[in-house]
Amino acid sequence: MSETSLAARPGLAERKRTAAAVPGRRWRPPDLRRWISPLAIVVLWQLASSTGVLPEDKLSSPWTILKAGVDLAGTGELGEAFVVSLRRVAIGFAIGAVTGLVLGIVSGLSRWGAALVDPPVQMLRTLPFLGLIPLFILWFGIGEEPKIALVALGVAFPLYLNVHSGIRGTEPQLIEATTALGFTRAERLLHVILPSAVPQTLVGVRQSLGIAWLSLIVGEQVNADAGLGYLINNARDFLRTDIIVVGLVVYAILGLVTDALVRLLEKRALQWRA
């Protein structure tokens, strides 16, 4: 390509010069500045505990919490609680995700579906979780069912809203283009509408996972005999704030890990947007 044609397209010429000057991506070290404030909080927390400013019966020191976590992991108690809670979230998330996806698709694709599905969903999603616990106990008893039902309910609503919004947010120009190209309704759905809703749906999955763990914390307060919630309740009875914090930390780590997995899936599934 001649210099004249490159000059006529300055953006292309600049990109070529940049590509020639930088043959590959330069490795950049991770930004450690984000760790400054969390580490400072832990250090101050430990100092406050060591000097008696923060009493142990109110909140254990980070070192005590770390030792309690190691002890619980060594006895296998933490691992058993982890597996039980993870199973509850997995089952509840599966039920809630299928429900939210189906209702969102029906409501998003059909005016009749929106008229019939959206009003009751909008009413139900405003109900507080704590207010539903007595009703769930009457319906399902005090076993695993109310815990899983709370998780499923917490998952279904944000996923429904994002699927519905993603489908309704499809660009009208794309719909007009498929009509001009002679796409059938099924082809338009598979190749345009549903792919356009994927980014918003993945946002709903991330929100649903966060609410799933919050719902589990509430659900495991209902007569639990196993799981992280049982571990925390049992520690509360014995004023073991170190074990309580260990359970809360595990909840937080599980939430962060599942969110990171969804972000990785989002990055791979939406490569076409780049």
C-alpha positions in Angstrom: 0.0 0.0 0.0 1.4 3.4 -1.0 2.2 6.3 1.4 -0.5 8.3 -0.3 -3.2 5.8 0.4 -2.0 5.5 4.0 -2.0 9.2 4.4 -5.6 9.2 3.3 -6.4 6.8 6.1 -4.4 8.2 9.1 -5.9 5.8 11.6 -4.6 2.8 9.6 -1.2 4.4 9.1 -0.9 5.0 12.9 -1.9 1.5 13.7 0.7 0.1 11.3 3.4 2.2 12.9 2.4 1.1 16.3 2.3 -2.5 15.4 5.8 -2.2 13.9 7.1 -0.5 16.9 5.6 -3.0 19.4 5.9 -6.5 18.1 4.0 -8.1 21.0 2.2 -7.2 24.2 4.4 -6.1 27.0 3.8 -8.0 30.3 2.6 -5.7 33.0 2.9 -6.7 36.7 -0.3 -6.9 38.6 -1.5 -3.7 40.3 -0.7 -4.4 44.0 -2.2 -1.1 45.1 -5.6 -2.7 45.7 -4.1 -4.8 48.4 -2.8 -1.9 50.5 -6.1 -1.0 52.2 -7.2 -4.7 53.0 -3.8 -5.5 54.4 -3.8 -2.2 56.5 -7.2 -3.2 57.9 -6.0 -6.6 58.9 -2.9 -5.2 60.5 -4.9 -2.6 62.5 -7.4 -5.3 63.4 -4.5 -7.5 64.8 -3.0 -4.6 66.7 -6.3 -3.6 68.2 -6.9 -7.2 69.4 -3.3 -7.6 70.7 -3.5 -4.3 72.7 -7.0 -5.1 74.2 -8.8 -2.3 72.4 -10.9 -4.9 70.6 -11.9 -7.6 73.1 -11.7 -11.2 72.0 -15.3 -11.9 73.1 -16.5 -9.2 70.6 -14.3 -10.1 67.7 -11.4 -12.5 67.6 -8.0 -11.4 66.1 -7.0 -12.4 62.6 -4.4 -14.8 63.9 -6.9 -16.5 66.1 -9.4 -16.8 63.2 -6.6 -18.2 61.0 -5.8 -20.9 63.6 -9.5 -21.7 64.0 -9.8 -22.2 60.3 -6.8 -24.5 60.1 -8.1 -26.5 63.0 -11.6 -26.9 61.4 -10.0 -27.9 58.1 -7.8 -30.4 59.9 -10.7 -32.1 61.6 -12.7 -32.2 58.4 -15.6 -30.2 59.9 -15.1 -27.3 57.6 -14.9 -29.5 54.5 -18.1 -31.3 55.4 -20.0 -28.0 56.0 -18.6 -26.6 52.7 -19.9 -29.6 50.7 -23.4 -29.4 52.3 -23.7 -25.7 51.6 -22.3 -26.0 48.1 -24.8 -28.8 47.3 -27.7 -26.6 48.5 -26.6 -23.7 46.4 -26.1 -25.9 43.3 -29.6 -27.5 43.5 -31.3 -24.2 44.3 -29.4 -22.3 41.6 -30.3 -25.0 39.0 -34.0 -24.8 39.8 -34.0 -21.0 40.0 -32.0 -20.6 36.8 -34.3 -22.8 34.8 -37.4 -21.0 36.2 -35.9 -17.6 35.5 -34.8 -18.4 32.0 -38.1 -20.0 30.9 -40.2 -17.2 32.4 -37.9 -14.5 30.9 -38.0 -16.0 27.5 -41.7 -16.4 27.5 -42.3 -12.9 28.8 -39.7 -11.4 26.5 -40.8 -13.0 23.2 -44.6 -12.8 23.6 -46.9 -9.9 24.4 -49.3 -12.4 25.9 -46.5 -13.9 27.8 -45.5 -10.5 29.2 -49.1 -9.7 30.1 -49.6 -13.0 32.0 -46.1 -13.6 33.5 -44.6 -10.2 34.3 -47.3 -8.9 36.7 -47.1 -11.8 39.2 -43.3 -12.0 39.0 -43.0 -8.3 39.7 -45.3 -8.6 42.7 -43.5 -11.7 44.1 -40.0 -10.3 43.7 -40.7 -7.5 46.1 -41.5 -9.9 49.0 -38.7 -10.1 51.6 -37.0 -13.4 52.1 -37.4 -13.3 55.9 -41.1 -12.9 55.5 -41.3 -16.1 53.4 -39.5 -18.3 55.8 -42.5 -19.2 58.0 -44.6 -19.9 54.9 -41.9 -22.2 53.5 -41.6 -24.0 56.8 -45.4 -24.7 56.7 -45.2 -25.8 53.1 -41.9 -27.8 53.0 -41.2 -28.6 56.7 -37.8 -27.8 58.3 -35.6 -30.1 56.2 -33.6 -29.2 53.1 -36.6 -28.1 51.0 -37.1 -24.5 52.5 -33.4 -23.8 52.2 -33.2 -24.8 48.5 -36.5 -23.0 47.8 -35.1 -19.8 49.2 -32.0 -20.1 47.1 -34.1 -20.9 44.0 -36.3 -17.9 44.6 -33.4 -15.6 45.1 -31.9 -16.8 41.8 -35.0 -16.7 39.6 -36.0 -13.1 39.9 -32.7 -11.3 38.8 -32.2 -13.8 36.1 -35.8 -13.3 34.8 -35.4 -9.5 34.8 -32.1 -9.6 32.8 -33.3 -12.2 30.3 -36.5 -10.3 29.7 -34.6 -7.0 29.3 -32.0 -8.6 27.1 -34.6 -10.0 24.7 -36.6 -6.8 24.6 -33.4 -4.8 24.1 -32.6 -6.4 20.7 -31.9 -3.6 18.2 -34.8 -3.0 15.9 -32.4 -2.5 13.0 -31.3 -6.1 13.4 -34.9 -7.3 13.3 -35.6 -5.3 10.2 -32.5 -6.7 8.5 -33.5 -10.3 9.2 -37.0 -9.5 7.8 -35.4 -8.1 4.7 -33.2 -11.2 4.3 -36.1 -13.5 4.6 -35.3 -15.1 8.0 -38.0 -17.3 9.5 -39.2 -16.7 13.0 -37.1 -19.5 14.3 -34.0 -18.3 12.5 -34.5 -14.8 13.8 -34.8 -16.2 17.3 -31.7 -18.4 17.1 -29.4 -16.1 15.2 -30.3 -12.6 16.4 -32.6 -12.3 19.4 -31.1 -14.9 21.8 -27.5 -14.1 21.0 -28.3 -10.4 21.6 -29.7 -11.3 25.0 -26.6 -13.3 26.1 -24.6 -10.3 27.6 -27.6 -9.2 29.7 -28.3 -12.8 30.7 -24.7 -13.3 32.0 -25.1 -10.2 34.1 -28.2 -11.8 35.6 -26.2 -15.0 36.3 -23.6 -13.0 38.2 -26.3 -11.2 40.2 -28.2 -14.4 40.8 -25.1 -16.2 42.2 -24.5 -13.3 44.6 -28.1 -13.5 45.9 -27.9 -17.3 46.0 -25.2 -17.2 48.7 -27.1 -14.5 50.6 -30.2 -16.6 50.4 -28.3 -19.6 51.7 -27.1 -17.7 54.7 -30.7 -16.9 55.6 -31.9 -20.4 54.8 -29.3 -22.1 56.9 -30.6 -20.3 59.9 -33.7 -22.5 59.7 -33.1 -25.6 61.9 -29.9 -26.6 60.0 -27.9 -29.6 61.3 -25.1 -29.3 58.8 -23.5 -26.7 56.5 -21.8 -23.4 57.1 -24.9 -21.9 58.6 -25.0 -24.6 61.2 -21.3 -24.1 61.9 -21.9 -20.4 62.5 -25.0 -20.9 64.7 -23.2 -23.5 66.8 -20.3 -21.2 67.2 -22.6 -18.4 68.3 -24.0 -20.5 71.1 -20.5 -20.9 72.5 -19.4 -17.3 71.8 -16.8 -18.5 69.3 -16.4 -15.4 67.2 -13.4 -16.9 65.5 -15.4 -19.8 64.0 -18.2 -17.4 63.0 -15.8 -15.3 61.0 -14.3 -18.4 59.5 -17.7 -19.3 58.2 -18.4 -15.8 56.9 -15.0 -15.8 55.1 -15.8 -19.1 53.4 -19.1 -17.7 52.3 -17.3 -14.7 50.8 -14.7 -16.8 49.1 -17.3 -19.0 47.5 -19.1 -15.9 46.2 -16.0 -14.5 44.8 -14.9 -17.8 43.1 -18.3 -18.3 41.5 -18.4 -14.7 40.3 -14.9 -15.1 38.8 -16.0 -18.3 37.0 -19.0 -16.5 35.5 -16.8 -13.6 34.4 -14.5 -16.1 32.7 -17.4 -17.6 30.9 -18.6 -14.1 30.0 -15.2 -13.3 28.5 -15.1 -16.4 26.4 -18.8 -16.3 25.3 -18.6 -12.7 24.3 -15.4 -12.7 22.3 -17.4 -11.7 19.2 -18.1 -8.3 20.8 -14.4 -7.3 20.5 
